[in-house]
């Protein structure tokens, strides 16, 4: 048999050898990949134990560290950290402090605090009932707009502007409803003690009366700001 190389033809034995090598290499590659995938799946199904002390990580829903403290001679109170004092008055007619938000598009929120000299005829749109609890307050639910439950109230601003203030009641507590300025969104505090008044005693400064007015002209009012501020109140 003539096994000499002929032009344009390769010996069949050499071709079979190369095919066999390709098949073996392919099987090794596929096997290696399969082994890696199998081990990875087993590792995820049976994770190695973690040594050391375990700890639970949770999102803080109310980060009380991000606040600024109003440190008045008679009381302390906390506001969101961007708030600042913009007004203070202390004469024979009025003793008050005013704080305002400063964040962009949130700076239309204010809290004004009257101390001892209380404007008894101040009318608001909503009311939050307070009661003294030691040197702090128990805070009730803020009412809906008082035009919805006060006699003569009208929701339409164009018609409501001709109305007069009316006595109102929420959760058994009296206050004055501002029927004319139905869209003002002012929340005032009141208590069973009297309209616009709640008194609380501190351990060193004794008893003082307070009236809180929260004004929120934001397109999305946030009454939680008022709740948090009132709940942080501590008489000195």
Order of alpha helices (4+ residues) and beta strands (2+ residues): alpha-beta-beta-beta-beta-beta-beta-beta-alpha-beta-beta-beta-beta-beta-alpha-beta
